[in-house]
Amino acid sequence: MRILRLLPLFLIAGAALASAQMPPAMPEGPLPASLKKFDANYTKTKAAFAKKPTDKKLKAAFVKAAVVYGHESMTSPDLDARVKYRKALRLYREALKLDPKNPVARQELDLIVSIYKQMGRPVPK
């Protein structure tokens, strides 16, 4: 009988433990000060390129800004791993759409993908 009385407590404790181990939703939160200049440059070059999508210099500037911002996000100690790798993946994919042969974006994207695969986790889309 005593076990039956304790069973609800074990179930509640087990549920609490399981929920604590599950990864939380990706909280973006405020952008760290260390990344603000990269975000501003990325935003500025993206807007300029959107206005003149045939301009090769603007395209190159935007790709470079995306790659640099991706690298800085990926290596930032101010971002949680769940946030930094997703952000970097998004930026590298955006750069590779415009410049599929960009070696830095390709190499760092492949690195993040391999990390996810080694951990047995799905690669974020």
Backbone as a printed PyTorch tensor [residue, N CA C, xyz], in Angstrom:
tensor([[[  0.7990,  -1.1860,   0.0000],
         [  0.0000,   0.0000,   0.0000],
         [  0.8450,   1.2540,   0.0000]],

        [[  1.9060,   1.1920,   0.7450],
         [  2.7680,   2.3660,   0.8390],
         [  3.3340,   2.7310,  -0.5310]],

        [[  3.6570,   1.7550,  -1.3350],
         [  4.1850,   1.9900,  -2.6790],
         [  3.1460,   2.6920,  -3.5350]],

        [[  1.9070,   2.2990,  -3.3970],
         [  0.8500,   2.9370,  -4.1740],
         [  0.6830,   4.4030,  -3.7930]],

        [[  0.9130,   4.7350,  -2.5390],
         [  0.8160,   6.1330,  -2.1190],
         [  1.9880,   6.9460,  -2.6620]],

        [[  3.1330,   6.3320,  -2.7890],
         [  4.3260,   7.0360,  -3.2630],
         [  4.4000,   7.1090,  -4.7860]],

        [[  3.6370,   6.2640,  -5.4650],
         [  3.6740,   6.2280,  -6.9190],
         [  3.3950,   7.5830,  -7.5660]],

        [[  2.3820,   8.3300,  -7.1310],
         [  2.1630,   9.6540,  -7.7400],
         [  3.3630,  10.5970,  -7.5790]],

        [[  4.0160,  10.5080,  -6.4360],
         [  5.2010,  11.3470,  -6.2200],
         [  6.3160,  10.9880,  -7.1990]],

        [[  6.5320,   9.6930,  -7.4090],
         [  7.5510,   9.2600,  -8.3570],
         [  7.2040,   9.6950,  -9.7830]],

        [[  5.9350,   9.6010, -10.1210],
         [  5.5030,  10.0130, -11.4580],
         [  5.7110,  11.5140, -11.6670]],

        [[  5.3750,  12.3020, -10.6670],
         [  5.5560,  13.7530, -10.7690],
         [  7.0390,  14.0920, -10.8450]],

        [[  7.8420,  13.4510, -10.0050],
         [  9.2850,  13.7050, -10.0170],
         [  9.8930,  13.2900, -11.3570]],

        [[  9.4520,  12.1580, -11.8830],
         [  9.9580,  11.7020, -13.1790],
         [  9.5840,  12.6460, -14.2960]],

        [[  8.3600,  13.1510, -14.2850],
         [  7.9180,  14.0970, -15.3100],
         [  8.7060,  15.4030, -15.2160]],

        [[  8.9500,  15.8670, -13.9920],
         [  9.7220,  17.1000, -13.8070],
         [ 11.1460,  16.9190, -14.3040]],

        [[ 11.7310,  15.7700, -14.0030],
         [ 13.0920,  15.5000, -14.4530],
         [ 13.1540,  15.4050, -15.9680]],

        [[ 12.1930,  14.7540, -16.5770],
         [ 12.1800,  14.6140, -18.0380],
         [ 12.0130,  15.9640, -18.7080]],

        [[ 11.1530,  16.7970, -18.1590],
         [ 10.9600,  18.1130, -18.7820],
         [ 12.1770,  18.9930, -18.5850]],

        [[ 12.9080,  18.8050, -17.5090],
         [ 14.1230,  19.5970, -17.2910],
         [ 15.2110,  19.2020, -18.2710]],

        [[ 15.2100,  17.9460, -18.7200],
         [ 16.2390,  17.4810, -19.6350],
         [ 15.9170,  17.7970, -21.0830]],

        [[ 14.6760,  18.1010, -21.3990],
         [ 14.3000,  18.4180, -22.7690],
         [ 14.8030,  19.8130, -23.1160]],

        [[ 15.3190,  19.9970, -24.3250],
         [ 15.8010,  21.3220, -24.6890],
         [ 14.6500,  22.3110, -24.7860]],

        [[ 14.8510,  23.5020, -24.2150],
         [ 13.7900,  24.4990, -24.3030],
         [ 13.6880,  25.0520, -25.7160]],

        [[ 12.5970,  25.7420, -25.9720],
         [ 12.4440,  26.4050, -27.2660],
         [ 13.5900,  27.3890, -27.4310]],

        [[ 13.9440,  27.6550, -28.6650],
         [ 15.1040,  28.4990, -28.9470],
         [ 14.8200,  29.9560, -28.5730]],

        [[ 15.2860,  30.4050, -27.3960],
         [ 15.0510,  31.7880, -27.0240],
         [ 16.0790,  32.6950, -27.6850]],

        [[ 15.6150,  33.5580, -28.5250],
         [ 16.5330,  34.4950, -29.1700],
         [ 16.9870,  35.5360, -28.1540]],

        [[ 16.0220,  36.1840, -27.4980],
         [ 16.3640,  37.1990, -26.5130],
         [ 17.0630,  38.3730, -27.1700]],

        [[ 17.5430,  39.2760, -26.3490],
         [ 18.2420,  40.4370, -26.8960],
         [ 19.5870,  40.0350, -27.4970]],

        [[ 19.9800,  40.7580, -28.5090],
         [ 21.2500,  40.4890, -29.1770],
         [ 22.3970,  40.9760, -28.2930]],

        [[ 23.4030,  40.1450, -28.0500],
         [ 24.5350,  40.5910, -27.2390],
         [ 25.2570,  41.7640, -27.9020]],

        [[ 25.8220,  42.6180, -27.0900],
         [ 26.5380,  43.8030, -27.5900],
         [ 27.6740,  43.4040, -28.5340]],

        [[ 28.2830,  42.2600, -28.2840],
         [ 29.4120,  41.8240, -29.1150],
         [ 29.0070,  41.5350, -30.5550]],

        [[ 27.7060,  41.3140, -30.8110],
         [ 27.2500,  40.9800, -32.1560],
         [ 26.4780,  42.1160, -32.8380]],

        [[ 26.2390,  43.1940, -32.1300],
         [ 25.4070,  44.2700, -32.6800],
         [ 25.9850,  44.8930, -33.9420]],

        [[ 27.2980,  45.0930, -33.9830],
         [ 27.8780,  45.7150, -35.1850],
         [ 27.7920,  44.7690, -36.3900]],

        [[ 27.9060,  43.4710, -36.1490],
         [ 27.8000,  42.5100, -37.2490],
         [ 26.3610,  42.4280, -37.7490]],

        [[ 25.4120,  42.4780, -36.8100],
         [ 24.0080,  42.4690, -37.1770],
         [ 23.6520,  43.7320, -37.9680]],

        [[ 24.1690,  44.8720, -37.5220],
         [ 23.8800,  46.1380, -38.2170],
         [ 24.4480,  46.1210, -39.6340]],

        [[ 25.6650,  45.6220, -39.7960],
         [ 26.2780,  45.5530, -41.1270],
         [ 25.5100,  44.5800, -42.0210]],

        [[ 25.1130,  43.4470, -41.4720],
         [ 24.3390,  42.4560, -42.2220],
         [ 23.0130,  43.0620, -42.6790]],

        [[ 22.3180,  43.7190, -41.7760],
         [ 21.0170,  44.3170, -42.0820],
         [ 21.1530,  45.4030, -43.1490]],

        [[ 22.1880,  46.2200, -43.0150],
         [ 22.4200,  47.3140, -43.9660],
         [ 22.7340,  46.7770, -45.3580]],

        [[ 23.6280,  45.7990, -45.4370],
         [ 24.0040,  45.2650, -46.7500],
         [ 22.8650,  44.4560, -47.3680]],

        [[ 22.0560,  43.8030, -46.5490],
         [ 20.9090,  43.0520, -47.0660],
         [ 19.8880,  44.0050, -47.6870]],

        [[ 19.6380,  45.1160, -47.0100],
         [ 18.6860,  46.1120, -47.5320],
         [ 19.1980,  46.7300, -48.8270]],

        [[ 20.4970,  47.0450, -48.8720],
         [ 21.0820,  47.6350, -50.0810],
         [ 21.0100,  46.6520, -51.2460]],

        [[ 21.3250,  45.3850, -50.9790],
         [ 21.2750,  44.3710, -52.0310],
         [ 19.8360,  44.1400, -52.5090]],

        [[ 18.8760,  44.2040, -51.5760],
         [ 17.4710,  44.0130, -51.9520],
         [ 16.9960,  45.1120, -52.9040]],

        [[ 17.5500,  46.2980, -52.7490],
         [ 17.1650,  47.4150, -53.6280],
         [ 17.7710,  47.2770, -55.0190]],

        [[ 18.9840,  46.7140, -55.0840],
         [ 19.6790,  46.5510, -56.3650],
         [ 20.2350,  45.1240, -56.4630]],

        [[ 19.3860,  44.1420, -56.6860],
         [ 19.8330,  42.7460, -56.6910],
         [ 20.7600,  42.3610, -57.8490]],

        [[ 20.9170,  43.2290, -58.8370],
         [ 21.8170,  42.9030, -59.9480],
         [ 23.2150,  43.4850, -59.7440]],

        [[ 23.3990,  44.2640, -58.6960],
         [ 24.6980,  44.8930, -58.4130],
         [ 25.6480,  43.8610, -57.8060]],

        [[ 26.7120,  43.5420, -58.5240],
         [ 27.6450,  42.5030, -58.0800],
         [ 28.4050,  42.9030, -56.8180]],

        [[ 28.7240,  44.1890, -56.6850],
         [ 29.4470,  44.6380, -55.4910],
         [ 28.5680,  44.5290, -54.2450]],

        [[ 27.2900,  44.9040, -54.3940],
         [ 26.3710,  44.7880, -53.2640],
         [ 26.1320,  43.3260, -52.9000]],

        [[ 26.0640,  42.4800, -53.9060],
         [ 25.8990,  41.0460, -53.6580],
         [ 27.0950,  40.5070, -52.8730]],

        [[ 28.2960,  40.8670, -53.3160],
         [ 29.5120,  40.4000, -52.6400],
         [ 29.5790,  40.9420, -51.2090]],

        [[ 29.1780,  42.1990, -51.0330],
         [ 29.1950,  42.7940, -49.6930],
         [ 28.2010,  42.0890, -48.7700]],

        [[ 27.0310,  41.7690, -49.3160],
         [ 26.0230,  41.0820, -48.5160],
         [ 26.4790,  39.6700, -48.1530]],

        [[ 27.0310,  38.9510, -49.1020],
         [ 27.5220,  37.5960, -48.8240],
         [ 28.6060,  37.6470, -47.7530]],

        [[ 29.5220,  38.5880, -47.8840],
         [ 30.5980,  38.7190, -46.8970],
         [ 30.0310,  39.0550, -45.5200]],

        [[ 29.0710,  39.9730, -45.4670],
         [ 28.4690,  40.3460, -44.1880],
         [ 27.7550,  39.1580, -43.5450]],

        [[ 27.0670,  38.3610, -44.3540],
         [ 26.3680,  37.1840, -43.8370],
         [ 27.3560,  36.1510, -43.2960]],

        [[ 28.4510,  35.9400, -44.0180],
         [ 29.4540,  34.9540, -43.5940],
         [ 30.1530,  35.4160, -42.3150]],

        [[ 30.5250,  36.6840, -42.2640],
         [ 31.1950,  37.2100, -41.0720],
         [ 30.2580,  37.1450, -39.8660]],

        [[ 29.0130,  37.5520, -40.0560],
         [ 28.0390,  37.5110, -38.9690],
         [ 27.7900,  36.0570, -38.5470]],

        [[ 27.7270,  35.1450, -39.4950],
         [ 27.5720,  33.7260, -39.1670],
         [ 28.7340,  33.2080, -38.3430]],

        [[ 29.9460,  33.5710, -38.7540],
         [ 31.1380,  33.1260, -38.0220],
         [ 31.1530,  33.7000, -36.6080]],

        [[ 30.8710,  34.9830, -36.5010],
         [ 30.8830,  35.6250, -35.1870],
         [ 29.7920,  35.0580, -34.2830]],

        [[ 28.6450,  34.7370, -34.8550],
         [ 27.5660,  34.1220, -34.0740],
         [ 27.9740,  32.7290, -33.6090]],

        [[ 28.5570,  31.9640, -34.5190],
         [ 28.9470,  30.5880, -34.2210],
         [ 30.0030,  30.5250, -33.1220]],

        [[ 30.9080,  31.4820, -33.0970],
         [ 32.0150,  31.4450, -32.1340],
         [ 31.7710,  32.3220, -30.9080]],

        [[ 30.6110,  32.9580, -30.8400],
         [ 30.3300,  33.8750, -29.7330],
         [ 30.1300,  33.1390, -28.4100]],

        [[ 30.8550,  33.5540, -27.3830],
         [ 30.6150,  32.9650, -26.0660],
         [ 29.3600,  33.5450, -25.3990]],

        [[ 28.7980,  34.5970, -26.0050],
         [ 27.6300,  35.2680, -25.4330],
         [ 26.3010,  34.6330, -25.8310]],

        [[ 26.3280,  33.6720, -26.7500],
         [ 25.1020,  33.0060, -27.1960],
         [ 25.1040,  31.5520, -26.7540]],

        [[ 23.9240,  31.0550, -26.4180],
         [ 23.7510,  29.6500, -26.0930],
         [ 23.9680,  28.8220, -27.3700]],

        [[ 24.4600,  27.6150, -27.2290],
         [ 24.7490,  26.7630, -28.3930],
         [ 23.5170,  26.5480, -29.2610]],

        [[ 22.3460,  26.3930, -28.6450],
         [ 21.1230,  26.1740, -29.4300],
         [ 20.8070,  27.3830, -30.3060]],

        [[ 21.1800,  28.5490, -29.8460],
         [ 20.8990,  29.7720, -30.5890],
         [ 21.9830,  30.0350, -31.6290]],

        [[ 23.2340,  29.9390, -31.2020],
         [ 24.3250,  30.3370, -32.1030],
         [ 24.4380,  29.4580, -33.3410]],

        [[ 24.2680,  28.1500, -33.1920],
         [ 24.4310,  27.2760, -34.3520],
         [ 23.2650,  27.4110, -35.3240]],

        [[ 22.0640,  27.5930, -34.8040],
         [ 20.9180,  27.8080, -35.6990],
         [ 21.0600,  29.1200, -36.4640]],

        [[ 21.4820,  30.1500, -35.7620],
         [ 21.6650,  31.4610, -36.3970],
         [ 22.7420,  31.3620, -37.4770]],

        [[ 23.8580,  30.7370, -37.1410],
         [ 24.9460,  30.5980, -38.1020],
         [ 24.5050,  29.7750, -39.3150]],

        [[ 23.7740,  28.6870, -39.0870],
         [ 23.2760,  27.8770, -40.2090],
         [ 22.4130,  28.7140, -41.1430]],

        [[ 21.5110,  29.5080, -40.5710],
         [ 20.6260,  30.3500, -41.3900],
         [ 21.4430,  31.3380, -42.2150]],

        [[ 22.4360,  31.9580, -41.5960],
         [ 23.2560,  32.9470, -42.3020],
         [ 24.1100,  32.2960, -43.3940]],

        [[ 24.7010,  31.1550, -43.1030],
         [ 25.5230,  30.4630, -44.1060],
         [ 24.6690,  29.9920, -45.2830]],

        [[ 23.4790,  29.4960, -44.9890],
         [ 22.5930,  29.0600, -46.0790],
         [ 22.2050,  30.2380, -46.9640]],

        [[ 21.9630,  31.3750, -46.3390],
         [ 21.6130,  32.5700, -47.0990],
         [ 22.7760,  33.0000, -47.9930]],

        [[ 23.9790,  32.9450, -47.4520],
         [ 25.1630,  33.3060, -48.2400],
         [ 25.3810,  32.3140, -49.3840]],

        [[ 25.1850,  31.0310, -49.1090],
         [ 25.4250,  30.0110, -50.1270],
         [ 24.3820,  30.0200, -51.2410]],

        [[ 23.2020,  30.5530, -50.9740],
         [ 22.2150,  30.7010, -52.0450],
         [ 22.7170,  31.6650, -53.1030]],

        [[ 23.4260,  32.6920, -52.6570],
         [ 23.9350,  33.6990, -53.5910],
         [ 25.3250,  33.3610, -54.1250]],

        [[ 26.1010,  32.6820, -53.3170],
         [ 27.4670,  32.3230, -53.7060],
         [ 27.7310,  30.8760, -53.2860]],

        [[ 27.2700,  29.9180, -54.0930],
         [ 27.3820,  28.5030, -53.7220],
         [ 28.8190,  28.0040, -53.5380]],

        [[ 29.7760,  28.7400, -54.0530],
         [ 31.1700,  28.2960, -53.9500],
         [ 31.9290,  29.0130, -52.8320]],

        [[ 31.2350,  29.7600, -51.9860],
         [ 31.9140,  30.4740, -50.9020],
         [ 32.5400,  29.4480, -49.9630]],

        [[ 33.8760,  29.4200, -49.8860],
         [ 34.5450,  28.3580, -49.1280],
         [ 34.3360,  28.4530, -47.6170]],

        [[ 34.2840,  29.6490, -47.0810],
         [ 34.1230,  29.7950, -45.6320],
         [ 32.7210,  29.3590, -45.2120]],

        [[ 31.7090,  29.8490, -45.9220],
         [ 30.3310,  29.4720, -45.5990],
         [ 30.1440,  27.9630, -45.7370]],

        [[ 30.6720,  27.3770, -46.7930],
         [ 30.5300,  25.9320, -47.0150],
         [ 31.2200,  25.1430, -45.9050]],

        [[ 32.4540,  25.5220, -45.5800],
         [ 33.2180,  24.7860, -44.5760],
         [ 32.5630,  24.8730, -43.1960]],

        [[ 32.1260,  26.0680, -42.8160],
         [ 31.5520,  26.2200, -41.4840],
         [ 30.1470,  25.6140, -41.4010]],

        [[ 29.3840,  25.6740, -42.4700],
         [ 28.0810,  25.0140, -42.4980],
         [ 28.2720,  23.5090, -42.3640]],

        [[ 29.2220,  22.9530, -43.1120],
         [ 29.4980,  21.5150, -43.0330],
         [ 29.9540,  21.1140, -41.6260]],

        [[ 30.7180,  21.9830, -40.9590],
         [ 31.1760,  21.7150, -39.6010],
         [ 29.9840,  21.6270, -38.6430]],

        [[ 29.0670,  22.5940, -38.7350],
         [ 27.8920,  22.5880, -37.8590],
         [ 27.0260,  21.3530, -38.1270]],

        [[ 26.8270,  21.0230, -39.3890],
         [ 26.0300,  19.8430, -39.7440],
         [ 26.6790,  18.5820, -39.1720]],

        [[ 28.0010,  18.4750, -39.2680],
         [ 28.6780,  17.2780, -38.7500],
         [ 28.5620,  17.1940, -37.2270]],

        [[ 28.5660,  18.3370, -36.5550],
         [ 28.4040,  18.3390, -35.0930],
         [ 27.0210,  17.8130, -34.7220]],

        [[ 25.9980,  18.3090, -35.4130],
         [ 24.6430,  17.8190, -35.1450],
         [ 24.5550,  16.3160, -35.3900]],

        [[ 25.1340,  15.8450, -36.4870],
         [ 25.0650,  14.4150, -36.8130],
         [ 25.8200,  13.5750, -35.8010]],

        [[ 26.9720,  14.0530, -35.3240],
         [ 27.7360,  13.3070, -34.3230],
         [ 26.9640,  13.1890, -33.0090]],

        [[ 26.1670,  14.1990, -32.7220],
         [ 25.3610,  14.1720, -31.4970],
         [ 24.0730,  13.3760, -31.6810]],

        [[ 23.8210,  12.9300, -32.9260],
         [ 22.6100,  12.1770, -33.2080],
         [ 21.3630,  13.0440, -33.2100]],

        [[ 21.5340,  14.3180, -33.5070],
         [ 20.4090,  15.2660, -33.5110],
         [ 20.0790,  15.6530, -34.9470]],

        [[ 18.8300,  15.9820, -35.2080],
         [ 18.4750,  16.4510, -36.5460],
         [ 19.0510,  17.8370, -36.8060]],

        [[ 19.4480,  18.0740, -38.0210],
         [ 19.9900,  19.3860, -38.3980],
         [ 18.8250,  20.3490, -38.5800]],

        [[ 18.8440,  21.4960, -37.9010],
         [ 17.7490,  22.4550, -38.0490],
         [ 17.6000,  22.9230, -39.4830]],

        [[ 16.3660,  23.1670, -39.8740],
         [ 16.0850,  23.6430, -41.2320],
         [ 16.2030,  25.1450, -41.3050]]])
